[in-house]
């Protein structure tokens, strides 16, 4: 069983590497509350990317992902050995093609690969991930960058507040469209759907993402930010909307 997808069949992976010096290999496991430890508090499991893209069309996609997750859970030593071999092979391939190897090992999971010393071992490559575990945002290694993933679930707000005390980028899922240039959580919103690689460098920004998956778009949840929750100077003129957090109002010029 091959672990890495090296063909950029994921639309976001393809977008991110197009026009850059990088080629990106990704690892897609089927998520659970062990390999996505922050998902329960964030309330995002039901709206996960596992139910979008090819997995909506082909049942075999999530079956293959589940097999990989089972492999990781039941025999982590063998799993990591194979993963290291595939990473090394992809790096050699990239070197032959005169491009730089890049890896997203948490396409729909949230494993801290620092604990397995994967990024440290392959220091010539670049690694990036999204995470809902705020204490792992600062990886401590130059070649592994993370983007914090937002949710509005009340029990998750401690994580969000800690993330806002840093300058690390924060990814937020918006319904319908990304309100580029507006404000959320006191930060400017950019189009985060364009490139993951750009997102890793978008400090103090909200990386706006659109809600993926036909079934997901019909659902509601605190993981999704609705249009009425967005703050702009126009919205915050006059009476103050109850959904405006203090930092949003300050950005909009309402608070002095």
Protein Blocks (a to p, Z undefined) as FASTA:
>chain_A
ZZbdcklpafklmmmmgopabdcddddddddfklmmmlmmnopmmmgcklgcjllmmmkl
mmmmmmmmmmmmmmmmlmmmmmmmmmmmmmmmmmmnopacdddfblbgccdfklnommmm
mmmbccddddfbfklmpnopaklccdddddfbfklmmmmmmmmmpmbdcddddehiaceh
iaeehiacddfklpmklmmmmghiacddddehjklmmpgcfkbccfklpccfklmgojad
fklcfklmmmnomaZZ
